């Protein structure tokens, strides 16, 4: 197994928000997550990078159990992830998720997309939910689109609505699963700017991305994965200027010299 | 020309057909939706029940089901659906029950195919904001599924309208039974058949056109 090194200062135990211990998962014969140990502190922005098929999306999806795991444990804010049922639904409400393909509810307006969870899960009144939704839509810069349907919006706008939808649940941690990979190049920045702002506001974030610029500027820590393992962890500065593992050197040489 | 129809309650019989269609239609939609929910549920027992139900029921002839409601349920088990003495009401209710049991299997499969058109990401996003299984299904998946299966559901409804004639087998006074009666009594065979054929077309053609328009209107844009 590759050596895992943590260069970031050790975080006090009380501030550990997401803890993965010895997590394993298989897709058939493919061992997609191999003995993953990862701790994410409150307020930390962790960017997960690595080649396709390295297991980074699966890792991200495992944190709110959209993917089950075969062994190991994942806990959120000190509580282990329940397997199914009401408890799991409650936990998922505390974990915001932003998908590569946006996944806005196609039959609901932008505003309804952002109020649905507040009303049905957080049991807020419609007026209260709409007020919060409008404030969030304003924050991500799509306030004027509130009454449109998702298909009428550009990809960048849809993804910003998706971020607002996740934020509306007041999550403890936000997971981003390649949020800009399905976007046209000119729309990537508008989404990254919203994410930068979130990071500055102190949101705990796990971001799977290929945007190295974002990793450099917003991340507290870069986690490099390959073949189902965490190969290397470091601050962005250290990782991009002096990667230690050969696998990371190889990966960076392929993506940075264009 | 249509003197021979005098004394027959043509409109009344078609009214019974309409009533059979409406009650069975609503019933099959409700029961079929529940069956579809069972077939996609995470509980193996429910999935198993849904699968077995659909595969058994849709392969039994409707006549057998309708006749069983009368001879089996009513005569043998004395399940008379609240009308032990009123044979007319009893026959009608049993026929509605039989039609629901049968057509719900087809409704279920139409809706299940609709569920399959809803991208997986929609359900994942719904789960990710903390909705439970029932909420994911009723708030996000089914509303989109229904919009994509208006056309196949229309087919089931049209088939149901015509299948109500099988209620004649247990003596429900709908259009099919009256036609049989007229054909047996009167000489004008072709005219009689044409009238009843036309009657059903008048019922089903607007249904098809209306629901066709409706299906286009509510289609989900992606």
Contacts between the chains, C-beta under 8 A, distances in Angstrom:
chain1	res1	chain2	res2	distance
A	64	B	128	6.1
A	66	B	124	5.6
A	66	B	127	6.8
A	66	B	128	6.8
A	84	B	42	7.5
A	85	B	132	7.9
A	86	B	132	6.6
A	89	B	127	7.6
A	89	B	130	5.0
A	89	B	131	6.7
A	89	B	132	4.7
A	90	B	130	6.4
A	91	B	130	7.9
A	92	B	127	6.2
A	92	B	128	5.8
A	92	B	129	7.2
A	92	B	130	4.7
A	93	B	129	6.4
A	93	B	130	2.8
A	94	B	130	7.8
A	95	B	128	7.4
A	96	B	128	7.7
A	97	B	124	8.0
A	97	B	125	7.4
A	97	B	128	3.9
A	99	B	121	6.0
A	99	B	124	7.0
A	99	B	125	6.5
A	101	B	119	7.8
A	101	B	121	5.4
A	102	B	121	8.0
A	103	B	119	7.5
A	103	B	121	3.8
A	103	B	122	6.1
A	103	B	124	6.4
A	103	B	125	3.8
A	104	B	125	7.4
A	105	B	122	6.4
A	105	B	125	7.0
A	105	B	126	7.2
A	105	B	140	5.6
A	106	B	122	6.9
A	106	B	144	6.3
A	106	B	220	4.9
A	106	B	221	7.1
A	106	B	222	5.6
A	107	B	140	8.0
A	107	B	143	5.3
A	107	B	144	5.1
A	107	B	147	6.9
A	107	B	220	5.2
A	116	B	129	7.1
A	116	B	131	8.0
A	116	B	139	6.7
A	117	B	129	3.6
A	117	B	130	6.2
A	117	B	131	7.1
A	120	B	131	6.2
A	120	B	135	5.8
A	120	B	139	6.7
A	121	B	129	6.4
A	121	B	130	4.2
A	121	B	131	6.4
A	149	B	221	6.5
A	151	B	221	4.1
A	151	B	222	5.8
A	152	B	221	7.8
A	162	B	125	7.7
A	165	B	125	7.9
A	165	B	129	6.8
A	166	B	128	7.6
A	166	B	129	7.2
A	169	B	129	5.7
A	169	B	130	6.6
